[in-house]
Structure formats: structure tokens, C-alpha cells
């Protein structure tokens, strides 16, 4: 667990609008190789800005006034992500770090088959790959996430919400990245499908060994799937600890507030009816 | 005291290419003022079809719906009067409010249509209703929906539902589009209003934890059928049907999770 993959130091993001907003303030954290790091906090706390910011996915008026982001590759080399030029950045993204976005329906292109969308990844990042090798790779990906290669010709609207989310996961795994950032990947799904997708993520992690940064406001869910959890509020990380410590021994008042804002499924009720 | 009886209701949709789909199969339950029933089940289980049947947006294929022992009126003034007794709060507070109209308009209109207060008292009643849902009436009354946050909008939707002083409220996933940190606030508000007004509430959700927290009884729907119906604690803590157990196992529950992962050693 002491093998760092991504080191973020004193990282900030400011939106340079008429009234500038410091969306992320002096955040330091390390993502370790093979771990699931949960990132929790309410809407607007900066969790998505942080995750996008470290990959330099933010557009103006967002600026990064300070900090450093270092990638410690599996091959032993270190890369300063804030110093990469556009070509190097394009080669880095998706190859090393990929994303599963919130809302598969809006993240997928409604007028292209899912197979074509998966093939796009290889066309851009593996231009030397032959068409037949691409088709084979797409089929393999669809099998890996248990959608089945036959669905390659389906359009997103022909698939259920759970299947669409599996396609998003397949796309994220296409280049065998070392880190997958998942931004509310299960929020729009019902509980049974959500559980199915979480099991799938666990199984794929065991098979491929990637690390996950899992962003959600659903703290009960995060407690079950994370090794460590960072609690964010107003752009700062107020507490970062193992899931068990966050649950049993929260140190920050805000963590306690967040924990108490969820009704317990099976514990004694706190309010009498 | 108002009560609505759903008796042996079936709803069959004809789907092109797929023949007939039974969205509801022999559904029976009673919702009375003063109680909250949680209705849970996964997507497609028929929860929203129940809401449509209750509000007469859909007619049952078979079976009947009785209000205080009489069939629910199907048209005209009687149907309008019925719909003032039973109101709905929808899932999406962005879609359920009209972007062209002020918040005042949203509350004023059901007041004017129902005539619960004389015309000259409508403005005061608008302010009273907004205050009831814990909004600063003076600050929001002239605004339009897009100027409010999701939580504020859902409070407006609740105020609008309460305007004609209904006896029953159907809330279809009223907080699932809201940030987690706001959900308990909106549900607690609904729960307080339910208790103060003696409303009968049907709370439709796929979130078992809040269903248990805010309901007296829980009905579990699976593929259009009621598979379990009992007191909230009974259904969640001692589920009898395998489908209820499956839903429970799938719901995040840190309490159980950490108890299990400690191997019971704690």
C-alpha cells in the first residue's frame, strides 16, 4: 500500500470568473497502486474539479495557480503532469488514466454503435492497429464486461442502463490504464443494478490490477468499496483515512455530519415515528 | 379521513412487437390519511404505474380504485375535485416546474383553481405555503425556477402540491435527483407536514433506507406484483420474500458491512 501511483501536492484550481472561485484549495493526496480511493462530499465541494484538474481536463476560466501532480508509472519513471505539452498529454490520457463518466446515456454518442465508439479509442491511441485487430479488441472488451461481442452493433438506446454503464467501463479499460477515475458511475442506477456494477468493478480490478478514484456523494456506498476515503468540503480535503476509521473514528466534525445525514438501513431508528 | 382503496388492479400495456405487457398484476392496498406507505422496487417494477393509476392519469385494465368506498371519478368536475384531494410530487424538480413562470404563478394557480381561499387572500396564502416549506417567500416568490437550487425547487413543488389542501400525497422519488446532503432535509419536511396535516403519503422510491425511515408500512413491488407488504421495520429487518432480501442485500449498509468484515469479532 506504500507504492504511490499519483502524488498531488498543494494543488489548487481557481475559476477566473468576475468573482473568482477557489474550487480546489491546497489539496495534497496520494493514490497508491492497486487501491480504491473514495472521494466524497456534497455538490459543489470541488471533488469533480479536483479529479478533472489533476488530469488537466479543465478548460478556461479554470486555472491551476499552484501545486504539483506527479505520476509514478509502473515502468519506474516519474512524470510531472502539469508540465506535459499537449501531444504528451494526449498520449498520457486514457493510456495511463481513464475515466468513467456520470450518466452513461449522455456520455455515449446516441448515433454511433457502441462497437464504433469503442473502436474509436484504438483508432486514436493505437493508430498502427489493423481494422481486424481493432474489431477483435472491441469484441474482447465487450466480453470482458459481460455485455457480449454480439452487442457491438447496438446503439446506446437499445441497451439497459446497466449495460450502458458496462460499455463505459469497457471503454475506460480499453488501453489497460493504471488508474480509472469513476465519477458517480452508479448514481443513476437502481440498487440491484448498482450492486451488479460494483461487483463487476471489483472483479475487473482483481483481473487487471488498476487503481480507482471513486467520486460520489453516496457515503454508505463509498464505505463499502473504498480502501481509503477523502472527505472534501469547500475545495479542501478535511479528512483522509481508511474506510474503517472514517466509519468508526471520524475525526472531523464535517465527516460526522455527513455520516449522520444518511438514514441507517438496519440499525435502530434515530427518529421516532 | 380520506382513504383510497386499490382493489385487484391490473394494468396491461400493448407494446408493438412485444404483445401485451402486464405492468401491474392484481395489486391491492389501502392508503389512508395519517399514514405513510413506502413503495419500493427496482426500475420497471411498476411503482410509477401505481402513481399514474392513483391520479387517474391511467385507467386500470382490470380491478378498481375506490375513494372513501366510491369509484374514483373518471371525468369532469368530479375528477378535478378528486385530483385536489390527491396530489403528486414528481421526481425531477427541473422538469416539473414551468421555466416561463414565476414561483408565485406555480402556487397561485392551484389556489385559484381549487378556490380553497378567497381571491383576495391568495397572495397571503402563497407566502404562507412557501414559508411552510421553509423557503424565504419574499426572496423566491418573484423568481423563476432556474434561479433556484434543486432543493429549493423541490420545496416549491411540495408547496404547489399542498395548495389545494389535499388529504393524500403521492411522492414519486421526490429526492432521488437531489444531492445526498439535501435529501434528509426535504424528506424530514415532508414527514413533518404529513404529521401536522394528517396526510396520507405514498412514498415511491428505490432507496430502502429512507423508505424505512419515513414510512409506517412498506410495499415491495416486483414485476408488477406486490411480493411483500408489512410494517416498515418488519419488511426491512425481517424480510420474508427472496426479492425483498435481494433488495436489502444490494443496498449499501455500512453497519452490516463493517460487522461482517470484522468477522463478528468486534
Contacts between the chains, C-beta under 8 A, distances in Angstrom:
chain1	res1	chain2	res2	distance
A	42	B	179	5.4
A	42	B	180	6.9
A	42	B	181	3.9
A	43	B	179	4.2
A	43	B	181	7.5
A	161	B	43	7.3
A	190	B	42	4.4
A	190	B	43	4.5
A	190	B	206	4.6
A	191	B	42	6.8
A	191	B	206	5.6
A	191	B	207	7.6
A	191	B	208	7.2
A	191	B	247	6.2
A	191	B	250	4.5
A	191	B	251	5.2
A	192	B	42	5.0
A	192	B	246	6.8
A	192	B	247	6.8
A	192	B	250	5.0
A	193	B	42	7.3
A	193	B	43	7.5
A	194	B	250	7.0
A	195	B	249	7.6
A	195	B	250	3.8
A	217	B	179	6.0
A	217	B	180	4.3
A	217	B	181	7.0
A	218	B	180	6.1
A	218	B	252	6.9
A	219	B	180	7.3
A	220	B	209	7.7
A	220	B	252	3.8
A	220	B	253	6.8
A	220	B	254	5.2
A	221	B	252	4.3
A	223	B	252	7.3
A	223	B	254	4.3
A	223	B	257	6.7
A	223	B	258	7.7
A	224	B	252	5.6
A	224	B	253	8.0
A	224	B	254	6.6
A	224	B	257	4.8
A	244	B	258	6.5
A	244	B	261	7.9
A	247	B	254	5.6
A	247	B	258	5.8
A	248	B	258	7.2
A	258	B	181	7.3
A	261	B	180	6.8
A	261	B	181	5.8
A	261	B	183	7.8
A	261	B	184	5.3
A	262	B	180	7.3
A	262	B	184	7.7
A	262	B	209	6.9
A	263	B	184	7.1
A	263	B	209	4.6
A	263	B	210	5.5
A	263	B	212	7.1
A	263	B	213	3.8
A	264	B	209	6.6
A	264	B	253	7.6
A	264	B	255	5.9
A	265	B	208	6.0
A	265	B	209	4.4
A	265	B	212	6.8
A	265	B	236	6.8
A	265	B	248	7.2
A	265	B	251	5.5
A	265	B	252	7.6
A	265	B	253	4.3
A	265	B	255	7.2
A	265	B	256	7.6
A	266	B	236	6.9
A	266	B	237	6.3
A	266	B	248	8.0
A	266	B	253	5.8
A	266	B	255	5.7
A	266	B	256	5.9
A	267	B	255	4.9
A	269	B	212	7.6
A	269	B	213	6.6
A	269	B	233	7.9
A	271	B	213	7.2
A	273	B	191	7.9
A	273	B	214	7.8
A	273	B	216	6.7
